[in-house]
Amino acid sequence: MDVVINGEHRQVKSGTLLELLAELELDPRAVVVEHNRKIVRRVGLGDATVSEGDAIELVHFVGGG
């Protein structure tokens, strides 16, 4: 299905936000997810379903010094 991730159209499998993060090889503990303009807490990632045309913003934390 077609969704918009960080402003770019991408083809992804259907499922939950948690499954999407796994597909993108992102650790849910190191990502903030905004789904259709609402922040989704980590505990809710497995409950939020991704649908055609959804807008998803991902902020990935990177450690460093």
Secondary structure as GFF3:
##gff-version 3
##sequence-region A 1 65
A	DSSP	beta_strand	2	5	.	.	.	ID=ss1
A	DSSP	beta_strand	8	11	.	.	.	ID=ss2
A	DSSP	beta_strand	15	16	.	.	.	ID=ss3
A	DSSP	alpha_helix	17	23	.	.	.	ID=ss4
A	DSSP	three_ten_helix	28	30	.	.	.	ID=ss5
A	DSSP	beta_strand	31	35	.	.	.	ID=ss6
A	DSSP	beta_strand	38	40	.	.	.	ID=ss7
A	DSSP	three_ten_helix	42	44	.	.	.	ID=ss8
A	DSSP	beta_strand	49	50	.	.	.	ID=ss9
A	DSSP	beta_strand	55	60	.	.	.	ID=ss10
###
